[in-house]
Amino acid sequence: MRGWLDDAGRNLETRLNALSDKPFESISVGEVEALGCEVFAWQRSHNDVLERVAGRAIGDRIPVELSEIPALPTDIFKIARVACFPESATVRIFETSGTTQELRGRHSFADLSLYGRAARATASRLLLQHAGYHCIFLAESEDRLPTSSLSFMLSRFAEHWHRGEMDPWMVRGAVLDLAAVIAAMEAAGRDGLPVALLGTSFAFVHLFDALGGKSWHLAPGSVAMPTGGFKGRSREVDPAVLRRIIGATFALGDDAILGEYGMTELSSQGYESRREGRGSYHVPPWVRVSMVDGVTLRELPRGSVGLVRVVDLMNLGSSVAIQTSDLGRMDVDGEGFVILGRAQGATPRGCARAMDAALSGE
């Protein structure tokens, strides 16, 4: 045993790092299928919660395809510790956002290097395609909010891409620093660098409320990324309306405003493919997204509306397959997907069965 990983786990980590370093085009479907099944098998032998769910779902059968791997519902992260390592090895716990009355999901990590490496690789391909940016983040810094996976990801972006002289963080103590935003925008105008304006959707709304119509013309190559919802944070704004306001305020075309699909329970992200003329989300090749039936949890044909299921190979320390309560639809003619909101009402029946297995202690 070396650190939190045994020899088999260390081998998987090495192969996953190598995978994230490859050009996307050189990563084959078969390679991802095989490696993902190996990760699941290793996780099952190190994760009691996953073993209980898998035992109920597939018994002793060994999956040979990613679609056969039982997925853990995101709600399990609210009520159980989902980890392949002892609590003493934990270096960071990311928490879901929400109101103070809610149970929050908690995703524990013994090592964040896979997450950071994969996040940079995905962003360099799908979001931040220039060598350097004047980064302006409408979010709390990682130092101030270590439980935020978004802040962790943005910190890795700042290390790799930020070329401006000003602090990129524009939210401090949950308060947007309007003067700092204005100063950063003016500095970006002087240095001529493209701007990476990234942050939470509700922070964008607060910014526009405070700006009172003030606007800028950002340098070519600039990009805006609003992410997340509004629950318990601010007045809601329709995503299409928010995009129009962002475009008008910063003179950005629709292809420069890219939403992000990510969640606390994952280690990878997806981004809108508007540069290719689509509004759907695309993910790196080590992530597999599909839509499943809410009762059977079986994969649905492309074009059908179902619950979003995500297989993320970079989730080495927890669960490689995650079942969300998001409703979505896969593109019929491409590899992307769209999000249609949350499933309404009670926990979908298929997810409820997995929850029962996780808590049964069997």
C-alpha positions as CSV (number, residue, x, y, z in Angstrom):
1,M,0.0,0.0,0.0
2,R,1.4,3.4,-1.0
3,G,-0.6,6.3,0.4
4,W,-4.4,5.8,0.0
5,L,-3.9,3.6,-3.1
6,D,-2.9,-0.1,-3.3
7,D,-0.8,-1.3,-6.2
8,A,-3.9,-1.9,-8.4
9,G,-5.3,1.6,-7.6
10,R,-1.9,3.2,-8.3
11,N,-1.9,1.5,-11.7
12,L,-5.3,2.8,-12.5
13,E,-4.4,6.3,-11.4
14,T,-1.3,6.3,-13.7
15,R,-3.4,5.1,-16.6
16,L,-6.1,7.8,-16.0
17,N,-3.4,10.5,-15.8
18,A,-2.1,9.3,-19.2
19,L,-5.6,9.3,-20.6
20,S,-6.2,12.9,-19.7
21,D,-2.9,13.9,-21.4
22,K,-3.9,12.4,-24.7
23,P,-5.4,14.3,-27.6
24,F,-9.2,13.6,-27.5
25,E,-9.1,12.1,-31.0
26,S,-6.6,9.4,-30.0
27,I,-8.8,8.1,-27.1
28,S,-10.8,5.1,-28.3
29,V,-14.2,4.0,-27.1
30,G,-12.9,0.6,-26.3
31,E,-10.1,2.0,-24.2
32,V,-12.6,4.0,-22.1
33,E,-15.0,1.0,-21.8
34,A,-12.3,-1.3,-20.6
35,L,-10.6,1.1,-18.2
36,G,-14.0,2.2,-16.7
37,C,-14.9,-1.3,-16.0
38,E,-11.6,-1.9,-14.3
39,V,-12.0,1.2,-12.2
40,F,-15.5,0.0,-11.1
41,A,-14.2,-3.4,-10.1
42,W,-11.5,-1.8,-8.0
43,Q,-13.9,0.6,-6.4
44,R,-16.4,-2.2,-5.5
45,S,-13.7,-3.9,-3.5
46,H,-12.8,-0.7,-1.6
47,N,-16.2,1.0,-1.2
48,D,-18.9,-0.5,1.1
49,V,-21.7,1.7,-0.1
50,L,-20.9,0.9,-3.8
51,E,-20.6,-2.8,-3.0
52,R,-24.1,-2.8,-1.4
53,V,-25.7,-1.1,-4.4
54,A,-23.8,-3.3,-6.9
55,G,-24.7,-6.4,-5.0
56,R,-28.4,-5.6,-5.1
57,A,-28.2,-4.5,-8.8
58,I,-26.0,-7.1,-10.5
59,G,-24.9,-9.6,-7.8
60,D,-21.5,-11.1,-8.6
61,R,-21.7,-10.3,-12.3
62,I,-18.7,-8.4,-13.7
63,P,-19.6,-5.6,-16.1
64,V,-18.0,-5.6,-19.4
65,E,-19.5,-2.4,-20.7
66,L,-20.0,1.0,-19.0
67,S,-23.7,0.8,-19.4
68,E,-23.8,-2.3,-17.1
69,I,-22.1,-0.5,-14.1
70,P,-24.7,0.3,-11.4
71,A,-24.7,4.1,-10.8
72,L,-24.9,5.7,-7.4
73,P,-27.7,8.3,-7.2
74,T,-26.4,11.8,-6.2
75,D,-28.8,11.7,-3.2
76,I,-26.6,9.0,-1.6
77,F,-23.8,11.6,-1.2
78,K,-26.1,13.4,1.2
79,I,-26.6,10.5,3.6
80,A,-23.5,8.3,3.3
81,R,-19.8,8.6,2.9
82,V,-18.9,7.5,-0.6
83,A,-15.2,6.9,-0.6
84,C,-12.6,4.2,-1.4
85,F,-10.3,5.3,1.3
86,P,-10.3,5.7,5.1
87,E,-11.6,9.0,6.5
88,S,-8.1,9.7,7.8
89,A,-6.8,10.0,4.3
90,T,-9.3,12.7,3.3
91,V,-7.7,16.0,2.0
92,R,-10.7,17.8,0.8
93,I,-14.5,17.5,0.9
94,F,-16.6,19.3,-1.7
95,E,-20.2,20.2,-0.8
96,T,-23.2,20.8,-2.9
97,S,-24.8,24.3,-2.7
98,G,-28.2,24.8,-1.3
99,T,-30.2,26.5,1.4
100,T,-29.1,26.1,5.1
101,Q,-32.1,23.9,5.8
102,E,-31.0,21.2,3.2
103,L,-28.9,18.2,3.6
104,R,-25.9,18.8,1.3
105,G,-24.1,16.2,-0.7
106,R,-20.4,15.7,0.3
107,H,-17.8,14.3,-2.1
108,S,-14.6,13.3,-0.3
109,F,-11.1,13.3,-2.0
110,A,-7.8,11.7,-0.9
111,D,-6.0,13.3,-3.8
112,L,-7.1,16.2,-6.2
113,S,-4.5,15.8,-8.9
114,L,-6.7,13.7,-11.2
115,Y,-9.4,16.3,-10.9
116,G,-7.2,19.3,-11.6
117,R,-5.4,17.6,-14.5
118,A,-8.6,16.5,-16.2
119,A,-10.3,19.9,-15.6
120,R,-7.4,21.7,-17.4
121,A,-7.3,19.3,-20.2
122,T,-11.1,19.6,-20.8
123,A,-11.1,23.4,-20.5
124,S,-8.2,23.8,-22.9
125,R,-10.1,21.9,-25.5
126,L,-13.7,23.1,-25.0
127,L,-13.5,26.4,-23.1
128,L,-10.2,28.3,-22.9
129,Q,-8.4,27.8,-26.2
130,H,-5.9,30.7,-26.0
131,A,-2.5,30.6,-24.2
132,G,-3.4,33.3,-21.7
133,Y,-6.4,35.3,-20.4
134,H,-7.2,38.1,-18.1
135,C,-9.2,36.0,-15.7
136,I,-12.2,37.6,-13.9
137,F,-14.0,35.1,-11.7
138,L,-17.4,35.9,-10.3
139,A,-16.9,33.4,-7.4
140,E,-15.2,33.0,-4.1
141,S,-11.5,32.0,-4.1
142,E,-10.5,28.5,-3.2
143,D,-8.9,29.8,0.0
144,R,-12.1,31.4,1.1
145,L,-14.4,28.6,0.1
146,P,-12.5,25.3,0.1
147,T,-15.7,23.2,0.0
148,S,-16.6,24.5,-3.5
149,S,-15.6,22.3,-6.4
150,L,-16.1,25.3,-8.7
151,S,-13.6,27.4,-6.8
152,F,-11.1,24.6,-6.9
153,M,-11.5,24.3,-10.7
154,L,-11.2,28.0,-11.3
155,S,-8.1,28.1,-9.1
156,R,-6.5,25.5,-11.5
157,F,-7.5,27.7,-14.4
158,A,-5.9,30.8,-12.8
159,E,-2.7,28.9,-12.3
160,H,-2.6,27.9,-16.0
161,W,-4.1,30.8,-17.9
162,H,-4.2,34.0,-15.8
163,R,-1.9,36.7,-17.2
164,G,-3.5,39.8,-15.7
165,E,-1.8,41.5,-12.8
166,M,-5.0,41.9,-10.7
167,D,-6.5,39.3,-8.3
168,P,-9.1,37.4,-10.5
169,W,-11.5,36.7,-7.6
170,M,-14.5,39.2,-7.5
171,V,-16.6,37.7,-4.7
172,R,-15.4,38.1,-1.1
173,G,-17.4,36.9,1.9
174,A,-20.3,36.1,-0.4
175,V,-20.4,39.8,-1.5
176,L,-19.7,40.8,-5.1
177,D,-16.9,43.5,-5.2
178,L,-18.3,45.8,-8.0
179,A,-15.3,48.2,-7.8
180,A,-12.9,45.3,-8.3
181,V,-14.9,44.0,-11.3
182,I,-14.8,47.5,-12.9
183,A,-11.1,47.9,-12.2
184,A,-10.4,44.4,-13.7
185,M,-12.4,45.2,-16.8
186,E,-10.5,48.4,-17.3
187,A,-7.2,46.7,-16.8
188,A,-8.2,44.0,-19.4
189,G,-9.0,46.8,-21.8
190,R,-5.5,48.3,-21.4
191,D,-3.6,45.0,-21.7
192,G,-5.6,43.8,-24.7
193,L,-5.8,40.2,-23.4
194,P,-8.9,38.2,-24.0
195,V,-11.0,37.9,-20.8
196,A,-12.1,34.7,-19.2
197,L,-15.3,35.8,-17.3
198,L,-16.3,32.7,-15.4
199,G,-18.6,32.3,-12.5
200,T,-22.0,31.4,-11.0
201,S,-25.1,32.4,-12.8
202,F,-26.5,34.2,-9.7
203,A,-23.2,36.2,-9.4
204,F,-23.7,37.3,-13.1
205,V,-27.2,38.5,-12.1
206,H,-25.9,40.4,-9.1
207,L,-23.3,42.0,-11.3
208,F,-25.8,43.2,-13.9
209,D,-28.1,44.6,-11.2
210,A,-25.2,46.6,-9.8
211,L,-23.7,47.8,-13.1
212,G,-26.8,49.8,-14.1
213,G,-26.3,49.4,-17.8
214,K,-22.5,49.9,-17.9
215,S,-20.9,47.9,-20.6
216,W,-17.5,46.9,-22.2
217,H,-16.2,45.7,-25.5
218,L,-14.0,42.7,-24.6
219,A,-11.0,41.7,-26.7
220,P,-11.4,39.1,-29.4
221,G,-11.1,35.6,-28.0
222,S,-12.9,36.5,-24.7
223,V,-15.3,34.0,-23.2
224,A,-18.0,34.0,-20.6
225,M,-19.1,30.9,-18.6
226,P,-22.1,31.1,-16.4
227,T,-22.7,28.0,-14.4
228,G,-25.1,26.6,-11.7
229,G,-28.6,27.6,-10.8
230,F,-30.2,30.2,-8.6
231,K,-31.7,28.1,-5.7
232,G,-31.7,30.2,-2.5
233,R,-29.3,32.7,-4.0
234,S,-30.9,35.4,-6.1
235,R,-33.8,36.2,-8.3
236,E,-34.0,33.8,-11.1
237,V,-33.3,34.8,-14.7
238,D,-34.1,32.6,-17.7
239,P,-30.9,31.2,-19.1
240,A,-31.6,32.6,-22.6
241,V,-32.3,36.1,-21.1
242,L,-29.1,35.9,-19.1
243,R,-27.1,35.0,-22.2
244,R,-28.5,38.0,-24.0
245,I,-27.5,40.3,-21.2
246,I,-24.0,38.9,-21.0
247,G,-23.6,39.3,-24.8
248,A,-24.9,42.9,-24.8
249,T,-22.9,43.9,-21.7
250,F,-19.5,42.6,-22.9
251,A,-20.0,42.6,-26.7
252,L,-19.7,38.8,-26.9
253,G,-21.3,36.7,-29.6
254,D,-23.4,33.7,-28.8
255,D,-20.4,31.3,-29.5
256,A,-18.4,33.0,-26.8
257,I,-20.9,32.4,-24.0
258,L,-20.5,28.8,-22.9
259,G,-22.5,27.1,-20.1
260,E,-20.8,24.5,-18.0
261,Y,-22.3,21.2,-16.8
262,G,-20.7,20.0,-13.7
263,M,-21.6,18.8,-10.2
264,T,-20.0,18.2,-6.8
265,E,-20.3,14.4,-7.2
266,L,-18.2,14.4,-10.4
267,S,-14.5,15.1,-11.2
268,S,-15.1,16.2,-14.8
269,Q,-17.1,18.9,-16.6
270,G,-19.0,19.4,-19.8
271,Y,-19.3,22.7,-21.8
272,E,-21.7,23.9,-24.4
273,S,-20.5,23.4,-28.0
274,R,-21.7,26.8,-29.4
275,R,-18.5,27.3,-31.2
276,E,-19.6,24.4,-33.4
277,G,-23.1,25.9,-33.8
278,R,-24.8,23.7,-31.1
279,G,-26.3,24.6,-27.8
280,S,-25.8,21.1,-26.4
281,Y,-23.1,20.1,-23.9
282,H,-20.1,18.1,-24.8
283,V,-17.8,16.1,-22.4
284,P,-14.3,14.8,-22.7
285,P,-13.9,11.2,-24.0
286,W,-13.3,9.7,-20.5
287,V,-16.9,10.8,-19.6
288,R,-19.9,8.9,-20.9
289,V,-23.4,10.6,-20.6
290,S,-26.6,8.7,-21.3
291,M,-30.3,9.0,-20.5
292,V,-32.0,6.3,-18.6
293,D,-35.6,5.3,-17.6
294,G,-36.5,6.6,-14.2
295,V,-37.9,3.2,-13.1
296,T,-35.7,0.6,-14.7
297,L,-32.5,2.8,-15.0
298,R,-32.0,1.2,-18.5
299,E,-30.4,3.3,-21.2
300,L,-32.9,5.1,-23.6
301,P,-32.5,5.7,-27.3
302,R,-31.1,9.0,-28.5
303,G,-33.7,11.7,-28.6
304,S,-35.7,10.3,-25.7
305,V,-36.1,12.3,-22.5
306,G,-34.8,10.6,-19.4
307,L,-32.7,10.9,-16.3
308,V,-29.1,11.9,-16.9
309,R,-26.5,9.2,-16.0
310,V,-22.8,10.1,-16.0
311,V,-19.8,7.7,-16.1
312,D,-16.7,9.7,-15.1
313,L,-13.5,7.7,-15.0
314,M,-11.7,10.5,-13.1
315,N,-14.0,9.7,-10.0
316,L,-11.4,7.1,-8.9
317,G,-11.8,7.7,-5.2
318,S,-15.6,7.5,-5.0
319,S,-17.9,6.0,-7.7
320,V,-17.2,5.9,-11.4
321,A,-21.0,6.0,-12.3
322,I,-23.4,8.6,-11.0
323,Q,-27.2,8.8,-11.4
324,T,-28.6,12.3,-11.4
325,S,-32.2,13.6,-11.0
326,D,-31.6,15.9,-14.0
327,L,-33.8,15.4,-17.0
328,G,-32.1,15.5,-20.4
329,R,-32.0,14.3,-23.9
330,M,-29.1,13.1,-26.1
331,D,-28.6,14.7,-29.5
332,V,-29.9,12.5,-32.2
333,D,-27.2,13.5,-34.7
334,G,-24.2,14.0,-32.4
335,E,-22.4,13.3,-29.1
336,G,-23.9,16.2,-27.1
337,F,-26.8,16.4,-24.7
338,V,-29.2,19.0,-23.4
339,I,-30.5,19.5,-19.9
340,L,-34.3,20.0,-19.5
341,G,-34.5,20.6,-15.7
342,R,-35.0,18.5,-12.7
343,A,-37.3,15.5,-12.3
344,Q,-40.3,16.7,-10.3
345,G,-41.8,15.0,-7.3
346,A,-40.5,12.1,-5.3
347,T,-37.2,10.4,-5.9
348,P,-37.4,8.3,-9.1
349,R,-38.2,4.7,-8.3
350,G,-34.9,3.3,-9.8
351,C,-32.9,5.8,-7.7
352,A,-35.0,4.9,-4.6
353,R,-34.1,1.3,-4.9
354,A,-30.4,2.1,-5.1
355,M,-30.8,4.4,-2.0
356,D,-32.4,1.5,-0.1
357,A,-29.6,-0.8,-1.0
358,A,-26.9,1.7,0.1
359,L,-28.5,2.1,3.5
360,S,-29.6,-1.5,4.1
361,G,-26.2,-2.6,5.4
362,E,-26.7,-5.9,3.6
